[in-house]
Amino acid sequence: MFRMFLIKYAEIGVKGKNRYLFEDALIAQIKRTLRRVEGRFSVTKESGRIYVEAVSDFDYDETVAALKTVFGIVGICPVVLLQDNGYEQLSKDVVDYMGRMYPDKNRTFKVQVRRARKNYPMDSMELARELGSDILDAYPEFSVDVHHPQILLQVEIRQYIYVYSEIIPGPGGMPLGTNGKAMLLLSGGIDSPVAGYMIAKRGVVIDAVYFHAPPYTSERAKQKVVDLAKLVSRYSGPMRLHIVNFTDIQLYIYDKCPHDELTIIMRRYMMKIAEEIARKEGAVALITGESIGQVASQTVQSLTVTNEVCTMPVFRPVIGFDKQEIVDIALKIDTYETSIQPYEDCCTIFVAKHPVTKPNLQAIRRSEENLVEKIDEMFKEAVDTAEVVEIDE
């Protein structure tokens, strides 16, 4: 029945003279996403509308599922495209549409007409009234409710006539590539994939850094993070995953620093390394999945001390979320089941029994003076030897 989709957007519509840039970015992302769907599609823009039309055989459900991962889309409307062959034919087609779409006709409806082509012989109100009357004549079980209809039948008169009544929710947000690039500190947990998704939703292209600590973390733990990156990339687009060997730095910190400060000092060096890789990759911000109070390294005092080593802004989109709120998003984007696989990452080893929760910045700096002999060399080696995995779902 459907071979075309009307794509609705929201925030893009208020971008003024720059709106076309956001529309073009959205079209580019739609085209990229549909490449993973069987079939060929035409994506066009016309008078503030974006249309996706199948030009070959295609899988409807698979196509809708793909479009639901495109940031910037707030609604996906399956459309019947009609030639303008006069009112009588339009009435037949609209009545047929309602009959096929709604086998259960004990519902209320309203017809809304938009007439972009003003030379159409009937005005919008008249056309809506006549079509509504024809639907009632054909299917008396329907009833009209102009205030709160269960079905809003929309008819748009343009070069062609577009008929639709269903709006499938999209993810919202802004098209990828319209708001710069950031580097995600990606662990194997629940929070960081959600954080990456949320920042990508605002139009930010993301790459990722993962800190691997063999033999204390397994190859399966690394593969788990690669799998998470692939799941996030369904929404965020292709990304470069930088896998940093962090073992030597962790052992060095463990040997030289007070054990109650291990987590904070390790986190500070993770942030430093991530920032250096971000600069090399052209990113201008870092992203973490930290949430206030969730663990010892995420108290306000700990986050302040961790943040002190960074000159880039650090985005923490889940900072005020409860755990269940983060889990709910992880379930929505299908990362949850992968995140809870029982493979430890380097954030969960070398953990002190009683980590400091209110670290003093001056005390942390004094402890880090114990590292001066080797840390710069180890830092450089960690950055220079990072493995890069190209992720493209």
LOLO-216005 format. One line per field, with one value per residue (C-alpha): residue number from 1; residue in three letters; x, y, z negated. Coordinates in Angstrom, 3 decimals, decimal comma, always signed. Layout:
residues N
num <- NUM; ...
residu <- ala; ...
X <- X; ...
Y <- Y; ...
Z <- Z; ...
***
This chain:
residues 393
num <- 1; 2; 3; 4; 5; 6; 7; 8; 9; 10; 11; 12; 13; 14; 15; 16; 17; 18; 19; 20; 21; 22; 23; 24; 25; 26; 27; 28; 29; 30; 31; 32; 33; 34; 35; 36; 37; 38; 39; 40; 41; 42; 43; 44; 45; 46; 47; 48; 49; 50; 51; 52; 53; 54; 55; 56; 57; 58; 59; 60; 61; 62; 63; 64; 65; 66; 67; 68; 69; 70; 71; 72; 73; 74; 75; 76; 77; 78; 79; 80; 81; 82; 83; 84; 85; 86; 87; 88; 89; 90; 91; 92; 93; 94; 95; 96; 97; 98; 99; 100; 101; 102; 103; 104; 105; 106; 107; 108; 109; 110; 111; 112; 113; 114; 115; 116; 117; 118; 119; 120; 121; 122; 123; 124; 125; 126; 127; 128; 129; 130; 131; 132; 133; 134; 135; 136; 137; 138; 139; 140; 141; 142; 143; 144; 145; 146; 147; 148; 149; 150; 151; 152; 153; 154; 155; 156; 157; 158; 159; 160; 161; 162; 163; 164; 165; 166; 167; 168; 169; 170; 171; 172; 173; 174; 175; 176; 177; 178; 179; 180; 181; 182; 183; 184; 185; 186; 187; 188; 189; 190; 191; 192; 193; 194; 195; 196; 197; 198; 199; 200; 201; 202; 203; 204; 205; 206; 207; 208; 209; 210; 211; 212; 213; 214; 215; 216; 217; 218; 219; 220; 221; 222; 223; 224; 225; 226; 227; 228; 229; 230; 231; 232; 233; 234; 235; 236; 237; 238; 239; 240; 241; 242; 243; 244; 245; 246; 247; 248; 249; 250; 251; 252; 253; 254; 255; 256; 257; 258; 259; 260; 261; 262; 263; 264; 265; 266; 267; 268; 269; 270; 271; 272; 273; 274; 275; 276; 277; 278; 279; 280; 281; 282; 283; 284; 285; 286; 287; 288; 289; 290; 291; 292; 293; 294; 295; 296; 297; 298; 299; 300; 301; 302; 303; 304; 305; 306; 307; 308; 309; 310; 311; 312; 313; 314; 315; 316; 317; 318; 319; 320; 321; 322; 323; 324; 325; 326; 327; 328; 329; 330; 331; 332; 333; 334; 335; 336; 337; 338; 339; 340; 341; 342; 343; 344; 345; 346; 347; 348; 349; 350; 351; 352; 353; 354; 355; 356; 357; 358; 359; 360; 361; 362; 363; 364; 365; 366; 367; 368; 369; 370; 371; 372; 373; 374; 375; 376; 377; 378; 379; 380; 381; 382; 383; 384; 385; 386; 387; 388; 389; 390; 391; 392; 393
residu <- met; phe; arg; met; phe; leu; ile; lys; tyr; ala; glu; ile; gly; val; lys; gly; lys; asn; arg; tyr; leu; phe; glu; asp; ala; leu; ile; ala; gln; ile; lys; arg; thr; leu; arg; arg; val; glu; gly; arg; phe; ser; val; thr; lys; glu; ser; gly; arg; ile; tyr; val; glu; ala; val; ser; asp; phe; asp; tyr; asp; glu; thr; val; ala; ala; leu; lys; thr; val; phe; gly; ile; val; gly; ile; cys; pro; val; val; leu; leu; gln; asp; asn; gly; tyr; glu; gln; leu; ser; lys; asp; val; val; asp; tyr; met; gly; arg; met; tyr; pro; asp; lys; asn; arg; thr; phe; lys; val; gln; val; arg; arg; ala; arg; lys; asn; tyr; pro; met; asp; ser; met; glu; leu; ala; arg; glu; leu; gly; ser; asp; ile; leu; asp; ala; tyr; pro; glu; phe; ser; val; asp; val; his; his; pro; gln; ile; leu; leu; gln; val; glu; ile; arg; gln; tyr; ile; tyr; val; tyr; ser; glu; ile; ile; pro; gly; pro; gly; gly; met; pro; leu; gly; thr; asn; gly; lys; ala; met; leu; leu; leu; ser; gly; gly; ile; asp; ser; pro; val; ala; gly; tyr; met; ile; ala; lys; arg; gly; val; val; ile; asp; ala; val; tyr; phe; his; ala; pro; pro; tyr; thr; ser; glu; arg; ala; lys; gln; lys; val; val; asp; leu; ala; lys; leu; val; ser; arg; tyr; ser; gly; pro; met; arg; leu; his; ile; val; asn; phe; thr; asp; ile; gln; leu; tyr; ile; tyr; asp; lys; cys; pro; his; asp; glu; leu; thr; ile; ile; met; arg; arg; tyr; met; met; lys; ile; ala; glu; glu; ile; ala; arg; lys; glu; gly; ala; val; ala; leu; ile; thr; gly; glu; ser; ile; gly; gln; val; ala; ser; gln; thr; val; gln; ser; leu; thr; val; thr; asn; glu; val; cys; thr; met; pro; val; phe; arg; pro; val; ile; gly; phe; asp; lys; gln; glu; ile; val; asp; ile; ala; leu; lys; ile; asp; thr; tyr; glu; thr; ser; ile; gln; pro; tyr; glu; asp; cys; cys; thr; ile; phe; val; ala; lys; his; pro; val; thr; lys; pro; asn; leu; gln; ala; ile; arg; arg; ser; glu; glu; asn; leu; val; glu; lys; ile; asp; glu; met; phe; lys; glu; ala; val; asp; thr; ala; glu; val; val; glu; ile; asp; glu
X <- +0,000; +2,825; +5,875; +6,553; +7,208; +6,826; +9,583; +8,653; +11,227; +10,877; +13,804; +15,168; +12,077; +13,110; +16,625; +15,747; +18,014; +20,279; +17,470; +18,545; +21,899; +20,131; +17,696; +20,585; +22,381; +19,215; +18,804; +22,431; +21,919; +18,699; +20,499; +23,391; +21,045; +18,941; +22,029; +21,768; +18,199; +17,387; +16,003; +16,643; +15,198; +14,843; +15,131; +13,852; +13,080; +10,127; +8,739; +9,766; +8,924; +11,307; +10,068; +11,518; +10,210; +11,001; +12,007; +12,387; +11,020; +11,675; +10,864; +8,443; +9,204; +12,965; +12,795; +10,756; +13,135; +16,087; +14,413; +13,682; +17,451; +17,957; +18,411; +16,412; +13,311; +10,358; +7,757; +7,641; +4,386; +3,549; +1,996; -0,247; +0,744; -2,099; -2,298; -4,724; -7,508; -10,319; -12,373; -14,378; -11,245; -9,710; -12,828; -12,709; -9,028; -9,502; -12,496; -10,462; -7,540; -9,740; -11,295; -7,942; -6,170; -8,899; -10,740; -12,228; -14,263; -15,756; -13,519; -13,648; -11,854; -11,194; -10,064; -7,434; -6,558; -3,524; -3,760; -0,299; -1,568; -4,067; -5,532; -7,228; -10,960; -12,048; -10,666; -9,299; -12,389; -14,733; -12,545; -12,240; -16,011; -16,799; -14,231; -15,473; -19,013; -17,990; -16,186; -19,279; -21,485; -19,205; -18,589; -21,357; -19,536; -17,061; -17,966; -16,499; -14,716; -13,045; -11,453; -9,952; -10,177; -8,693; -7,730; -6,423; -6,599; -4,287; -4,601; -1,967; -2,631; +0,687; +1,980; +0,689; -1,789; -0,438; -2,729; -1,639; -2,974; -0,228; +2,784; +5,415; +7,615; +11,236; +14,132; +14,046; +17,186; +19,369; +20,957; +24,414; +27,271; +25,559; +27,205; +30,854; +32,669; +33,330; +35,200; +33,286; +34,998; +33,306; +33,427; +31,584; +28,948; +25,404; +25,998; +28,589; +26,782; +23,682; +25,779; +27,175; +23,698; +22,375; +25,143; +24,954; +21,231; +22,141; +23,920; +27,417; +29,617; +31,330; +34,455; +35,286; +38,148; +38,213; +40,819; +41,905; +44,032; +45,231; +45,612; +43,329; +40,636; +39,919; +39,627; +35,955; +35,675; +37,216; +34,837; +31,926; +32,938; +33,292; +29,780; +28,483; +30,149; +28,380; +25,014; +25,573; +26,767; +23,330; +22,294; +25,572; +26,969; +30,485; +32,976; +36,638; +37,106; +40,536; +41,569; +44,239; +46,431; +46,208; +47,804; +51,258; +49,861; +47,413; +50,120; +52,444; +49,765; +48,948; +52,605; +53,310; +50,113; +47,901; +45,360; +42,366; +43,237; +43,733; +40,407; +40,645; +44,216; +43,465; +40,438; +42,543; +44,973; +42,147; +40,797; +44,239; +44,757; +41,238; +41,764; +45,038; +43,436; +40,469; +42,766; +44,434; +41,034; +39,663; +37,188; +36,516; +34,889; +34,827; +31,757; +31,431; +28,625; +29,185; +26,179; +26,473; +26,843; +26,620; +30,106; +32,973; +34,626; +31,386; +30,781; +30,777; +34,193; +35,620; +34,261; +35,776; +39,212; +38,890; +37,788; +40,765; +43,110; +40,986; +41,008; +38,261; +34,630; +33,369; +29,763; +28,010; +24,464; +23,317; +24,820; +21,460; +19,771; +18,758; +20,109; +16,703; +16,353; +19,666; +18,618; +15,371; +17,296; +19,743; +16,784; +15,341; +18,562; +19,284; +22,593; +21,424; +21,762; +25,277; +26,275; +25,310; +27,442; +29,772; +33,119; +35,053; +36,640; +39,616; +37,405; +36,420; +39,883; +42,445; +39,569; +40,391; +38,288; +37,654; +38,136; +38,213; +34,898; +35,903; +39,384; +41,513; +43,015; +46,288; +46,679; +46,010; +48,618; +51,167; +50,482; +50,921; +54,410; +55,379; +54,746; +57,019; +59,874; +58,002; +54,471; +55,148; +56,822; +54,038; +51,403; +52,984; +53,282; +49,623; +48,499; +50,871; +50,103; +46,308; +44,568; +41,936; +38,840; +36,629; +32,993; +30,228; +26,952
Y <- +0,000; +2,403; +3,240; +6,705; +8,316; +11,943; +12,842; +15,320; +17,362; +19,874; +22,044; +22,318; +24,290; +27,259; +27,620; +30,563; +31,210; +28,302; +25,770; +24,349; +23,310; +21,235; +19,806; +18,787; +17,173; +15,258; +14,076; +12,919; +10,953; +9,374; +8,260; +6,814; +4,932; +3,504; +1,964; -0,776; -1,559; -3,809; -1,776; +1,545; +4,853; +8,411; +11,114; +14,519; +17,906; +20,035; +23,186; +22,349; +18,667; +15,692; +12,583; +9,067; +7,035; +3,402; +2,993; -0,798; -3,643; -3,001; -4,251; -1,824; -2,808; -2,800; +0,630; +2,133; +0,603; +2,217; +5,636; +5,457; +5,641; +8,923; +11,910; +14,931; +12,920; +13,391; +11,633; +9,069; +9,231; +6,430; +8,270; +7,320; +9,407; +10,305; +11,978; +14,882; +13,339; +15,461; +15,381; +12,258; +10,123; +11,714; +10,869; +7,228; +6,963; +8,546; +6,315; +3,282; +4,422; +4,659; +1,283; -0,462; +1,334; +0,873; -2,460; -1,550; +1,527; +2,219; +5,258; +9,014; +10,920; +14,354; +15,375; +18,095; +19,536; +21,635; +23,264; +24,428; +24,617; +27,463; +26,913; +23,720; +24,285; +23,678; +25,455; +23,558; +23,778; +22,759; +19,836; +18,585; +18,793; +16,928; +14,185; +13,695; +13,378; +10,809; +8,730; +8,729; +7,734; +4,774; +3,749; +4,883; +3,226; +6,121; +9,328; +12,815; +14,512; +17,766; +18,356; +15,036; +12,569; +9,111; +9,380; +12,577; +12,081; +14,549; +15,456; +17,737; +19,259; +19,949; +19,003; +15,583; +14,755; +13,188; +11,228; +9,975; +9,466; +7,660; +9,323; +6,868; +8,585; +9,207; +9,787; +13,600; +15,634; +17,270; +15,790; +14,347; +16,581; +19,868; +20,400; +19,391; +16,329; +14,904; +11,961; +9,451; +7,586; +4,237; +1,497; -1,792; -0,449; +0,794; +4,531; +5,521; +4,115; +6,051; +9,202; +8,810; +8,315; +11,416; +13,718; +12,296; +13,060; +16,752; +16,507; +15,785; +13,288; +10,976; +8,857; +6,749; +5,743; +2,458; +1,686; -1,951; -3,591; -7,035; -9,572; -8,187; -7,485; -10,148; -10,054; -10,777; -7,570; -5,678; -7,339; -6,346; -2,682; -3,093; -4,552; -1,600; +0,828; -0,899; -0,575; +3,128; +3,660; +2,670; +6,096; +8,035; +6,902; +5,582; +6,092; +5,391; +3,377; +3,949; +1,048; +2,208; -0,296; +1,061; -1,810; -0,330; +3,025; +1,340; -0,847; +2,141; +4,173; +1,152; +0,848; +4,559; +6,159; +5,730; +3,022; +5,059; +7,545; +4,963; +5,437; +9,239; +9,288; +6,621; +8,587; +11,733; +9,957; +8,467; +11,962; +13,253; +10,460; +10,804; +14,551; +14,034; +11,517; +13,845; +16,661; +14,408; +13,398; +16,927; +16,548; +19,571; +17,992; +14,827; +12,761; +10,561; +8,541; +9,849; +10,365; +12,227; +9,915; +6,652; +5,480; +6,941; +8,531; +10,332; +12,457; +16,192; +16,486; +13,584; +14,934; +18,342; +16,804; +14,616; +17,526; +19,654; +17,913; +18,802; +21,950; +20,667; +20,854; +17,570; +16,657; +14,465; +14,097; +11,579; +13,529; +14,023; +10,772; +7,985; +4,574; +3,379; +6,371; +5,442; +1,790; +2,800; +4,569; +1,651; -0,679; +1,658; +1,748; -1,997; -1,587; -2,861; -6,612; -6,184; -3,834; -6,310; -9,132; -10,175; -9,035; -6,561; -3,416; -1,543; +0,714; -2,281; -3,710; -2,328; -0,814; +0,125; -1,289; +2,213; +4,721; +8,390; +10,070; +13,654; +13,928; +17,001; +18,361; +19,385; +15,956; +14,253; +16,429; +15,573; +11,873; +12,270; +13,673; +10,059; +9,282; +11,886; +9,496; +7,463; +8,787; +11,122; +8,345; +5,907; +8,485; +9,030; +5,295; +4,727; +7,403; +6,364; +2,627; +2,890; +0,420; +1,974; -0,009; +1,459; +1,037; +1,318; -0,439
Z <- +0,000; -0,869; +1,196; -0,190; -3,572; -4,551; -7,012; -9,727; -11,617; -14,450; -15,554; -12,029; -11,101; -13,266; -11,880; -9,644; -6,688; -7,697; -7,638; -4,296; -5,821; -8,458; -5,904; -3,652; -6,603; -7,469; -3,876; -3,791; -7,010; -5,699; -2,533; -4,537; -6,857; -4,040; -2,471; -5,093; -3,957; -1,031; +1,872; +3,593; +2,427; +3,646; +0,968; +2,062; +0,570; +1,636; -0,007; -3,551; -3,134; -2,899; -1,128; -1,004; +1,944; +2,688; +6,317; +6,111; +4,020; +0,329; -3,165; -4,824; -8,430; -7,889; -6,251; -9,092; -11,663; -9,890; -9,689; -13,419; -14,062; -12,153; -14,450; -13,325; -12,400; -14,754; -12,611; -9,796; -7,862; -5,427; -2,469; +0,428; +3,440; +5,836; +9,202; +9,455; +11,537; +10,146; +6,983; +7,818; +8,135; +5,035; +3,042; +4,177; +3,278; -0,151; -0,966; +0,167; -2,026; -5,117; -4,412; -4,077; -6,928; -9,533; -9,417; -12,812; -11,959; -15,354; -15,669; -15,426; -12,681; -11,287; -7,802; -7,606; -4,202; -3,296; +0,105; +1,191; +4,770; +4,538; +8,018; +6,834; +7,501; +3,884; +0,836; -2,171; -4,381; -1,580; -0,558; -4,151; -4,613; -1,376; -1,958; -5,522; -4,244; -1,606; -4,240; -6,471; -3,536; -2,781; -6,401; -8,779; -11,683; -11,662; -13,475; -13,290; -16,195; -15,198; -18,613; -19,731; -16,820; -17,080; -13,402; -11,826; -8,063; -6,343; -2,658; -1,135; +2,275; +3,963; +7,409; +6,406; +3,647; +0,466; -1,868; -5,291; -8,812; -10,719; -12,324; -13,538; -16,157; -15,230; -17,652; -17,407; -17,952; -15,318; -12,172; -12,641; -11,651; -12,443; -15,853; -15,645; -16,960; -20,430; -21,937; -24,071; -26,908; -26,238; -28,848; -28,934; -31,312; -30,880; -31,183; -28,576; -25,498; -26,616; -27,043; -23,522; -22,098; -23,867; -22,625; -19,087; -19,218; -19,340; -15,994; -17,338; -15,479; -17,968; -18,119; -21,163; -23,465; -25,385; -28,048; -27,901; -30,593; -29,486; -31,020; -33,753; -31,170; -28,579; -24,808; -25,358; -27,380; -24,467; -22,005; -24,242; -23,853; -20,081; -20,051; -22,072; -19,665; -16,765; -18,514; -19,202; -15,617; -14,307; -15,557; -15,601; -12,255; -11,608; -14,417; -15,146; -18,338; -19,915; -22,158; -24,615; -26,471; -30,012; -31,951; -32,546; -33,679; -36,052; -37,577; -37,917; -39,712; -41,903; -42,880; -43,501; -44,837; -47,928; -47,234; -48,370; -45,584; -42,821; -41,097; -40,993; -39,710; -37,077; -35,951; -35,646; -33,326; -31,300; -30,757; -29,776; -27,252; -25,852; -25,441; -23,583; -21,201; -20,770; -19,662; -17,111; -15,736; -15,495; -18,361; -20,545; -23,621; -25,709; -26,673; -29,761; -31,311; -34,815; -37,110; -40,400; -43,391; -41,479; -42,543; -44,587; -41,547; -40,667; -43,739; -43,064; -44,727; -42,700; -39,421; -40,200; -40,754; -37,653; -35,510; -36,564; -34,110; -31,061; -28,977; -26,665; -27,798; -29,220; -28,395; -30,980; -29,658; -32,305; -35,217; -36,976; -35,954; -38,302; -37,304; -36,158; -33,849; -32,222; -31,983; -30,277; -27,501; -27,227; -26,707; -24,071; -22,049; -22,565; -24,400; -27,786; -27,206; -25,853; -28,682; -31,405; -30,005; -32,866; -31,443; -33,592; -32,190; -33,581; -35,719; -37,870; -38,620; -41,077; -43,059; -46,654; -49,453; -50,759; -47,900; -48,799; -48,046; -48,827; -47,335; -47,942; -44,727; -46,357; -47,958; -44,605; -42,910; -45,598; -45,076; -41,323; -41,936; -42,690; -39,009; -37,416; -36,638; -34,013; -33,517; -30,569; -28,606; -29,464; -28,533; -25,109; -24,473; -25,406; -22,948; -20,146; -20,352; -20,590; -18,288; -16,007; -15,040; -12,314; -13,407; -10,807; -11,425
***
